[in-house]
Amino acid sequence: MLFICYEKCSTCKKAEKFLNDHGITYTKRAINTDNPTYDELKKWVKMSNLPINKFFNTSGKLYRELGIKDKLKDMSDDEILKLLSTDGMLVKRPLLISKDKVLVGFKEEEYQKLDEEH
């Protein structure tokens, strides 16, 4: 599994603790230095079955500074993916990617289900 996180994020720390406590093997990637690419995001949005806007870190400083909330309704999915791929700090974290599933954010019950499946 691929675990994409931000070191200073308390939610990411909780998610990583869950993975470690449950003996789940993962590869860790820093979202701020190795942000997801357009192609990765396109694939992950599809795998997640979530609306594309759920991939935005809506509480992030950059999201607010750029006024993205007001721009989203006029953007195509392609434009949104391109924007998300420009800066990892725009992307909601953590992301946990398995071979057939993508979890966005940390909800313990979702991680628990994934743990039971693997």
Backbone as CSV, one residue per row, in Angstrom:
resi,resn,N_x,N_y,N_z,CA_x,CA_y,CA_z,C_x,C_y,C_z
1,MET,0.827,-1.172,0.000,0.000,0.000,0.000,0.883,1.252,0.000
2,LEU,0.334,2.291,-0.558,1.021,3.576,-0.602,0.313,4.520,0.357
3,PHE,1.066,5.107,1.274,0.531,6.035,2.260,1.128,7.401,1.971
4,ILE,0.278,8.336,1.550,0.738,9.681,1.212,0.288,10.622,2.321
5,CYS,1.251,11.314,2.902,0.932,12.125,4.069,1.797,13.377,4.135
6,TYR,1.489,14.191,5.147,2.268,15.394,5.447,2.742,15.249,6.886
7,GLU,4.044,15.311,7.099,4.655,15.064,8.418,4.018,15.856,9.557
8,LYS,3.639,17.098,9.297,3.149,17.968,10.375,1.645,17.831,10.616
9,CYS,0.986,16.988,9.857,-0.472,16.835,9.941,-0.851,15.843,11.047
10,SER,-1.655,16.298,12.010,-2.029,15.420,13.129,-2.900,14.250,12.660
11,THR,-3.739,14.478,11.675,-4.580,13.396,11.139,-3.714,12.334,10.468
12,CYS,-2.698,12.769,9.754,-1.771,11.827,9.113,-1.045,10.991,10.167
13,LYS,-0.675,11.637,11.264,0.017,10.928,12.343,-0.892,9.849,12.945
14,LYS,-2.171,10.179,13.127,-3.129,9.191,13.650,-3.275,8.018,12.687
15,ALA,-3.367,8.326,11.398,-3.510,7.276,10.387,-2.279,6.385,10.364
16,GLU,-1.102,6.994,10.430,0.135,6.208,10.405,0.244,5.337,11.653
17,LYS,-0.172,5.855,12.794,-0.165,5.076,14.027,-1.084,3.860,13.878
18,PHE,-2.263,4.067,13.264,-3.185,2.954,13.032,-2.511,1.881,12.174
19,LEU,-1.883,2.300,11.083,-1.217,1.349,10.185,-0.139,0.569,10.937
20,ASN,0.672,1.285,11.717,1.752,0.636,12.464,1.209,-0.293,13.542
21,ASP,0.195,0.170,14.278,-0.390,-0.643,15.353,-1.030,-1.925,14.833
22,HIS,-1.484,-1.890,13.577,-2.145,-3.059,12.988,-1.218,-3.867,12.076
23,GLY,0.060,-3.515,12.082,1.044,-4.276,11.316,0.815,-4.237,9.813
24,ILE,0.251,-3.118,9.338,-0.013,-2.974,7.898,1.242,-2.422,7.229
25,THR,1.705,-3.122,6.214,2.899,-2.711,5.492,2.533,-1.655,4.453
26,TYR,3.339,-0.599,4.390,3.061,0.485,3.441,4.355,1.184,3.049
27,THR,4.263,1.889,1.956,5.343,2.756,1.518,4.878,4.178,1.786
28,LYS,5.717,4.960,2.433,5.349,6.317,2.825,5.886,7.325,1.820
29,ARG,5.061,8.305,1.512,5.449,9.349,0.558,4.981,10.702,1.092
30,ALA,5.849,11.683,1.074,5.523,13.025,1.571,4.806,13.823,0.488
31,ILE,3.598,14.254,0.802,2.766,14.946,-0.188,3.318,16.330,-0.546
32,ASN,4.056,16.938,0.381,4.568,18.282,0.125,5.826,18.302,-0.746
33,THR,6.533,17.176,-0.816,7.742,17.132,-1.651,7.573,16.242,-2.881
34,ASP,6.602,15.359,-2.854,6.362,14.432,-3.969,4.853,14.381,-4.221
35,ASN,4.326,15.515,-4.716,2.876,15.593,-4.867,2.350,14.661,-5.950
36,PRO,1.102,14.218,-5.766,0.505,13.308,-6.750,0.460,13.938,-8.140
37,THR,0.694,13.120,-9.139,0.671,13.590,-10.523,-0.761,13.596,-11.054
38,TYR,-0.933,14.240,-12.164,-2.236,14.277,-12.840,-2.750,12.852,-13.073
39,ASP,-1.893,11.995,-13.636,-2.312,10.620,-13.954,-2.655,9.820,-12.700
40,GLU,-1.864,9.993,-11.644,-2.170,9.305,-10.385,-3.528,9.752,-9.853
41,LEU,-3.734,11.057,-9.800,-4.991,11.594,-9.270,-6.192,11.119,-10.086
42,LYS,-6.036,11.111,-11.387,-7.124,10.663,-12.263,-7.512,9.219,-11.925
43,LYS,-6.521,8.381,-11.774,-6.737,6.969,-11.446,-7.348,6.830,-10.042
44,TRP,-6.815,7.568,-9.084,-7.263,7.454,-7.704,-8.678,7.966,-7.499
45,VAL,-9.040,9.042,-8.191,-10.413,9.557,-8.085,-11.382,8.476,-8.543
46,LYS,-11.045,7.843,-9.649,-11.893,6.769,-10.181,-11.993,5.599,-9.187
47,MET,-10.854,5.198,-8.627,-10.823,4.068,-7.680,-11.562,4.373,-6.380
48,SER,-11.599,5.632,-5.991,-12.179,6.011,-4.696,-13.704,6.038,-4.711
49,ASN,-14.290,6.195,-5.909,-15.739,6.381,-6.046,-16.237,7.623,-5.313
50,LEU,-15.362,8.591,-5.131,-15.731,9.852,-4.491,-15.798,10.953,-5.540
51,PRO,-16.601,11.984,-5.281,-16.574,13.143,-6.186,-15.180,13.776,-6.149
52,ILE,-14.758,14.314,-7.254,-13.398,14.859,-7.376,-13.111,15.947,-6.345
53,ASN,-14.113,16.720,-5.967,-13.863,17.805,-5.013,-13.515,17.302,-3.617
54,LYS,-13.764,16.027,-3.328,-13.399,15.443,-2.028,-11.886,15.264,-1.902
55,PHE,-11.163,15.463,-2.991,-9.709,15.338,-2.973,-9.022,16.650,-2.587
56,PHE,-9.799,17.713,-2.377,-9.216,18.993,-1.979,-9.072,19.102,-0.473
57,ASN,-7.967,19.647,-0.040,-7.731,19.981,1.360,-8.411,21.330,1.602
58,THR,-9.707,21.291,1.876,-10.504,22.521,1.979,-10.153,23.373,3.193
59,SER,-9.463,22.809,4.166,-9.074,23.599,5.334,-7.661,24.163,5.194
60,GLY,-7.034,23.887,4.065,-5.666,24.353,3.849,-5.580,25.823,3.480
61,LYS,-4.467,26.422,3.855,-4.213,27.840,3.598,-4.228,28.142,2.091
62,LEU,-3.574,27.299,1.320,-3.472,27.526,-0.125,-4.849,27.482,-0.792
63,TYR,-5.686,26.544,-0.369,-7.054,26.413,-0.903,-7.813,27.721,-0.685
64,ARG,-7.699,28.262,0.505,-8.406,29.516,0.827,-7.789,30.701,0.085
65,GLU,-6.458,30.777,0.073,-5.772,31.904,-0.586,-6.114,31.994,-2.068
66,LEU,-6.231,30.844,-2.721,-6.519,30.822,-4.157,-8.012,30.939,-4.458
67,GLY,-8.844,30.950,-3.433,-10.296,31.062,-3.631,-10.867,29.920,-4.455
68,ILE,-10.354,28.731,-4.235,-10.719,27.575,-5.071,-12.198,27.211,-4.936
69,LYS,-12.743,27.349,-3.748,-14.149,26.992,-3.513,-15.068,27.636,-4.558
70,ASP,-14.824,28.910,-4.832,-15.675,29.642,-5.777,-15.370,29.299,-7.231
71,LYS,-14.184,28.793,-7.502,-13.783,28.489,-8.883,-14.213,27.093,-9.330
72,LEU,-14.387,26.160,-8.379,-14.634,24.752,-8.717,-15.848,24.532,-9.605
73,LYS,-16.919,25.261,-9.334,-18.162,25.023,-10.085,-18.012,25.324,-11.577
74,ASP,-17.038,26.144,-11.935,-16.826,26.505,-13.336,-15.688,25.716,-13.993
75,MET,-15.134,24.757,-13.261,-13.989,24.001,-13.785,-14.398,22.594,-14.211
76,SER,-13.758,22.101,-15.265,-13.978,20.718,-15.702,-13.161,19.796,-14.805
77,ASP,-13.488,18.505,-14.820,-12.716,17.530,-14.044,-11.245,17.578,-14.441
78,ASP,-10.989,17.738,-15.731,-9.621,17.795,-16.232,-8.879,18.994,-15.628
79,GLU,-9.527,20.145,-15.595,-8.907,21.352,-15.023,-8.672,21.170,-13.519
80,ILE,-9.615,20.525,-12.844,-9.479,20.283,-11.405,-8.289,19.365,-11.133
81,LEU,-8.157,18.293,-11.922,-7.027,17.372,-11.753,-5.690,18.083,-11.994
82,LYS,-5.660,18.938,-13.009,-4.430,19.691,-13.300,-4.074,20.606,-12.134
83,LEU,-5.091,21.266,-11.566,-4.863,22.149,-10.423,-4.371,21.351,-9.218
84,LEU,-5.024,20.250,-8.905,-4.618,19.408,-7.769,-3.177,18.923,-7.910
85,SER,-2.771,18.635,-9.128,-1.424,18.086,-9.344,-0.326,19.145,-9.275
86,THR,-0.705,20.422,-9.166,0.315,21.479,-9.114,0.955,21.617,-7.743
87,ASP,0.227,21.230,-6.679,0.760,21.401,-5.329,0.120,20.391,-4.387
88,GLY,0.949,19.565,-3.757,0.448,18.545,-2.852,-0.341,19.113,-1.678
89,MET,-0.084,20.364,-1.327,-0.787,20.961,-0.193,-2.257,21.255,-0.517
90,LEU,-2.632,21.158,-1.780,-4.039,21.302,-2.161,-4.816,20.009,-1.961
91,VAL,-4.093,18.900,-1.854,-4.707,17.575,-1.810,-5.018,17.168,-0.369
92,LYS,-6.234,16.673,-0.171,-6.626,16.182,1.155,-5.739,14.999,1.517
93,ARG,-5.379,14.949,2.765,-4.493,13.896,3.228,-4.989,13.340,4.539
94,PRO,-4.524,12.192,4.914,-3.665,11.282,4.153,-4.436,10.581,3.044
95,LEU,-3.681,10.034,2.113,-4.228,9.159,1.078,-3.633,7.774,1.325
96,LEU,-4.485,6.771,1.287,-4.010,5.396,1.414,-4.480,4.653,0.178
97,ILE,-3.533,4.167,-0.597,-3.846,3.529,-1.866,-3.452,2.056,-1.811
98,SER,-4.450,1.201,-1.987,-4.178,-0.234,-2.103,-4.341,-0.578,-3.576
99,LYS,-4.251,-1.856,-3.908,-4.326,-2.204,-5.342,-5.703,-1.920,-5.946
100,ASP,-6.752,-1.881,-5.118,-8.086,-1.677,-5.684,-8.931,-0.636,-4.955
101,LYS,-8.315,0.095,-4.025,-9.085,1.050,-3.232,-8.235,2.260,-2.852
102,VAL,-8.901,3.419,-2.744,-8.235,4.639,-2.297,-9.048,5.234,-1.160
103,LEU,-8.384,5.476,-0.039,-9.038,6.130,1.097,-8.487,7.544,1.198
104,VAL,-9.398,8.511,1.331,-9.023,9.919,1.401,-9.349,10.418,2.809
105,GLY,-8.348,10.987,3.478,-8.538,11.397,4.863,-8.387,10.177,5.758
106,PHE,-8.653,10.347,7.040,-8.540,9.216,7.952,-9.837,9.033,8.723
107,LYS,-10.500,7.943,8.423,-11.659,7.514,9.200,-11.298,6.112,9.670
108,GLU,-11.184,5.946,10.982,-10.690,4.680,11.525,-11.487,3.482,11.025
109,GLU,-12.817,3.623,10.911,-13.629,2.485,10.467,-13.301,2.068,9.023
110,GLU,-12.944,3.027,8.171,-12.550,2.695,6.793,-11.206,1.956,6.791
111,TYR,-10.287,2.418,7.595,-8.978,1.766,7.706,-9.147,0.358,8.281
112,GLN,-10.045,0.228,9.260,-10.314,-1.064,9.890,-10.818,-2.068,8.827
113,LYS,-11.749,-1.590,7.998,-12.307,-2.451,6.934,-11.212,-2.876,5.960
114,LEU,-10.367,-1.953,5.603,-9.278,-2.254,4.672,-8.324,-3.267,5.294
115,ASP,-8.067,-3.107,6.590,-7.189,-4.030,7.318,-7.775,-5.437,7.294
116,GLU,-9.081,-5.545,7.485,-9.743,-6.844,7.490,-9.726,-7.504,6.115
117,GLU,-9.743,-6.687,5.071,-9.735,-7.227,3.698,-8.349,-7.719,3.286
118,HIS,-7.292,-7.190,3.903,-5.920,-7.550,3.494,-5.225,-8.430,4.478
